[in-house]
Amino acid sequence: FLFPQAFPARKDFKFNNQDFTHLRDYCLSRGLLFEDDTFPAHVSSIGPNLLSEDKLSRLQWKRPMMIERNPHLIMDGVSRFDIIQGEIGDCWVLAALGSLTLQRQFLENVLPKDQGFKENYAGIFHFRFWHFGDWVDVVIDDQLPFLNGRYLSVQPRSRNEFWPSLLEKAYAKLRGSYQNLHWGYISDALVDLTGGVQVQFPLQKPPSDLQEILKAAAKSQCLMGCTTPGWQSIGNVELKNGLVKGHAYTVTGATEIPYKNGWEDIIRVWNPWGHGEWRGPWSDGSTFPHSECKMSYQAFAEQFFSLCICDNTPSFLDFGDQRGTKWSLAMYVNQWARGLTAGGRLTMRSYFRSLWMKRAVGIEDCHGTINHFLQFQGLRDRLPVAFFSQYKSKVLKCGLNVSARDVTNYFYLSPGTYVVVPATSEEGQEAEFLLRIFLRCQDSNDNTMLYMCGRLPSSLGWTPALRKEG
C-alpha cells in the first residue's frame, strides 16, 4: 500500500445530527430564536462539579441581544487580544485559540462566515472541530452563562464582540459540558482546532536542536503553546516573575536578534488571562500589550515545563532540509476490544495473553522480561521471515506509554521493517483509535510502503507494518 500524497478529511459530520442551515431556516420561517435541547441553557450543560449548588442556583443565561444593543460576531478582524479568560480554568483551550487567531487558514475553517447578528439572525451559530479523523459541525444557541452579572466563560475584550464566547460554548458542547473544559491539555485543543499533528517537547531535558525547531515552527507559521510547571490543583498562583503556575500560554513568535557581540534567541508569549506578563530580562520597556511579553530562549526553557507545536504536517522538523522534501501521510481507524486487543501498556504481562496459545510471538523489552505478546499471523505473508526471529527482542517503546488522549513522537529511522502496535493505557479499556503516520523520505525515488492487515479477525487486533527501503 503506497503512501498517499495528501490527507483528505473523510467528510463533514453534523454533531448530534443537527443541520445548521435547516434549523436556522426553520426558526426564521416561524419567527423563533433557536433553543438547543441537546445542550440546553440549564445546569446540565455546566456540569455537576464545576460550581457549588448555591452558584448554580444563581446562574443566568443571556443572549447577546439581551446584553448589547448592537452585538457582532466579529469586529475588526479576529485577534488573540479579543480573549479574556473567565471563571472556568480553560486556559489550555484559550491558549490554543489564541494561536489559532494567528493562522487564517485554520481559523476560517473553524469559524464559518455564514452567520452573524444581522442578516438571517435566529439565535443559532455553528463551529467546526476536528474530532478523531473527521471535521464535525457543532450547532449551538447563543444563550451564554452568567454568574453575578459576569461571564462564567471567556469574556470578550470588546463588549459587543461574541465570537470567543460562542466558539467556547460550541467546544464545551463537543466535550460534553463546560466542566469538561476545566483543566486539560493544550495539545488536545490545538489538534481539535486544526486537524494537525502535534508534538510535545519537555523543557527540562529538551532535544539539542529545539531552538532550531522553534524558529522553524515560527517561520512555517505553526501553532504553538506552552505550559508552566505546577499541576491543576495549584490554581491561579502568580509568581513574582509575573508567570502563573500550572498555566497555559500561547507562543506567538520565535526569532533570532543581534545582541552584544553575538545573537540572542527571543521567544514571545501571550497570557489568555488578558493581563499578566513575564517581568524578567527582556521584558522591560516592552511595546507589547500587558498580556504579551518577550523573553530569552534560556529563560523560556527555565521557566516553562513543556512546549507543544502543531501543524498540518511536522513542518517544524524541516529545518536543514535543502531539498524541500514533502511529507506523506496515512490514516487508519480501528478499535480495542476487551479480552482481545485492549491489553494495556506494553509493560503489562496481560497484553494479548489470550493469544499466547495461538502461535503468538513473544517480544522481550530491553530488560529481557517477556511483557508483550503480539499475534503476527495476519502479517506473515507481508513481512520477511527473519523479522519474527531476529527482531523479537528489539521492541522500541519510544516513551509512548503515557495516559493521554493524543500521543505523538518523531523518529529518524534507518532502512528496515517496523511494526506499530497501538495500545490502551490500562487493561480492558475499550475505544476506537486513530493512527496517523507521517513520513518524509530524503530519496525522491523512495519505495516506502505501508502494509496493513485490513479488517483482521477480532482475535488478531490490528497492526500496521511500515517498510522503509533505503
LINKA-V122853 format. One record per residue. N is the residue number from 1. RES is the residue in one letter. PHI is phi in whole degrees, 0 to 359 (* if undefined). Layout:
# LINKA-V122853
N/RES/PHI
N/RES/PHI
This chain:
# LINKA-V122853
1/F/*
2/L/278
3/F/301
4/P/289
5/Q/270
6/A/215
7/F/245
8/P/270
9/A/296
10/R/298
11/K/182
12/D/279
13/F/246
14/K/261
15/F/298
16/N/58
17/N/58
18/Q/263
19/D/261
20/F/302
21/T/297
22/H/297
23/L/293
24/R/295
25/D/297
26/Y/298
27/C/295
28/L/296
29/S/291
30/R/246
31/G/66
32/L/252
33/L/260
34/F/297
35/E/235
36/D/273
37/D/281
38/T/269
39/F/211
40/P/284
41/A/283
42/H/209
43/V/300
44/S/298
45/S/280
46/I/280
47/G/109
48/P/284
49/N/242
50/L/285
51/L/234
52/S/290
53/E/301
54/D/297
55/K/291
56/L/299
57/S/290
58/R/262
59/L/289
60/Q/234
61/W/244
62/K/228
63/R/274
64/P/307
65/M/295
66/M/276
67/I/263
68/E/231
69/R/290
70/N/228
71/P/287
72/H/228
73/L/287
74/I/225
75/M/234
76/D/56
77/G/82
78/V/256
79/S/218
80/R/298
81/F/285
82/D/285
83/I/256
84/I/227
85/Q/299
86/G/266
87/E/281
88/I/277
89/G/278
90/D/249
91/C/302
92/W/297
93/V/287
94/L/288
95/A/295
96/A/293
97/L/294
98/G/299
99/S/292
100/L/299
101/T/295
102/L/278
103/Q/237
104/R/300
105/Q/296
106/F/277
107/L/299
108/E/294
109/N/283
110/V/280
111/L/247
112/P/299
113/K/271
114/D/274
115/Q/202
116/G/167
117/F/256
118/K/255
119/E/286
120/N/59
121/Y/286
122/A/218
123/G/72
124/I/231
125/F/221
126/H/212
127/F/219
128/R/243
129/F/226
130/W/271
131/H/229
132/F/50
133/G/100
134/D/227
135/W/275
136/V/246
137/D/267
138/V/251
139/V/263
140/I/222
141/D/270
142/D/260
143/Q/279
144/L/250
145/P/279
146/F/232
147/L/232
148/N/56
149/G/80
150/R/244
151/Y/300
152/L/283
153/S/265
154/V/299
155/Q/254
156/P/287
157/R/293
158/S/272
159/R/301
160/N/250
161/E/244
162/F/238
163/W/298
164/P/297
165/S/292
166/L/286
167/L/295
168/E/298
169/K/296
170/A/297
171/Y/291
172/A/297
173/K/296
174/L/301
175/R/276
176/G/110
177/S/184
178/Y/295
179/Q/302
180/N/285
181/L/265
182/H/279
183/W/80
184/G/179
185/Y/250
186/I/299
187/S/299
188/D/296
189/A/294
190/L/299
191/V/293
192/D/295
193/L/271
194/T/232
195/G/73
196/G/272
197/V/253
198/Q/245
199/V/230
200/Q/256
201/F/239
202/P/290
203/L/267
204/Q/289
205/K/227
206/P/287
207/P/298
208/S/297
209/D/258
210/L/297
211/Q/299
212/E/291
213/I/298
214/L/300
215/K/292
216/A/294
217/A/295
218/A/294
219/K/294
220/S/270
221/Q/60
222/C/283
223/L/272
224/M/221
225/G/214
226/C/213
227/T/229
228/T/269
229/P/297
230/G/114
231/W/272
232/Q/298
233/S/290
234/I/299
235/G/80
236/N/272
237/V/264
238/E/268
239/L/277
240/K/297
241/N/279
242/G/96
243/L/277
244/V/246
245/K/293
246/G/57
247/H/237
248/A/259
249/Y/232
250/T/263
251/V/271
252/T/257
253/G/185
254/A/209
255/T/210
256/E/242
257/I/234
258/P/291
259/Y/211
260/K/53
261/N/258
262/G/211
263/W/231
264/E/233
265/D/276
266/I/244
267/I/247
268/R/246
269/V/230
270/W/233
271/N/259
272/P/293
273/W/298
274/G/88
275/H/201
276/G/90
277/E/212
278/W/299
279/R/249
280/G/273
281/P/306
282/W/78
283/S/273
284/D/296
285/G/73
286/S/296
287/T/267
288/F/280
289/P/302
290/H/292
291/S/264
292/E/230
293/C/210
294/K/240
295/M/205
296/S/288
297/Y/300
298/Q/300
299/A/294
300/F/300
301/A/293
302/E/282
303/Q/266
304/F/255
305/F/268
306/S/209
307/L/236
308/C/237
309/I/237
310/C/221
311/D/199
312/N/302
313/T/228
314/P/287
315/S/297
316/F/289
317/L/261
318/D/273
319/F/298
320/G/85
321/D/273
322/Q/275
323/R/259
324/G/63
325/T/296
326/K/272
327/W/266
328/S/244
329/L/214
330/A/232
331/M/225
332/Y/220
333/V/237
334/N/207
335/Q/214
336/W/263
337/A/243
338/R/299
339/G/81
340/L/237
341/T/239
342/A/270
343/G/269
344/G/95
345/R/297
346/L/296
347/T/274
348/M/272
349/R/296
350/S/285
351/Y/297
352/F/57
353/R/295
354/S/292
355/L/264
356/W/299
357/M/278
358/K/252
359/R/60
360/A/289
361/V/257
362/G/280
363/I/241
364/E/259
365/D/273
366/C/292
367/H/266
368/G/85
369/T/269
370/I/287
371/N/225
372/H/206
373/F/241
374/L/232
375/Q/273
376/F/256
377/Q/304
378/G/285
379/L/248
380/R/298
381/D/273
382/R/244
383/L/243
384/P/296
385/V/302
386/A/297
387/F/301
388/F/285
389/S/260
390/Q/284
391/Y/247
392/K/294
393/S/258
394/K/239
395/V/283
396/L/261
397/K/284
398/C/64
399/G/69
400/L/266
401/N/277
402/V/231
403/S/270
404/A/211
405/R/290
406/D/236
407/V/241
408/T/224
409/N/208
410/Y/231
411/F/219
412/Y/254
413/L/255
414/S/277
415/P/306
416/G/163
417/T/247
418/Y/229
419/V/242
420/V/255
421/V/242
422/P/296
423/A/224
424/T/283
425/S/286
426/E/227
427/E/294
428/G/87
429/Q/287
430/E/250
431/A/188
432/E/278
433/F/224
434/L/243
435/L/246
436/R/239
437/I/239
438/F/260
439/L/219
440/R/235
441/C/250
442/Q/288
443/D/272
444/S/295
445/N/259
446/D/301
447/N/252
448/T/296
449/M/233
450/L/243
451/Y/261
452/M/228
453/C/284
454/G/71
455/R/277
456/L/285
457/P/303
458/S/300
459/S/285
460/L/266
461/G/74
462/W/211
463/T/218
464/P/275
465/A/239
466/L/251
467/R/246
468/K/247
469/E/254
470/G/271
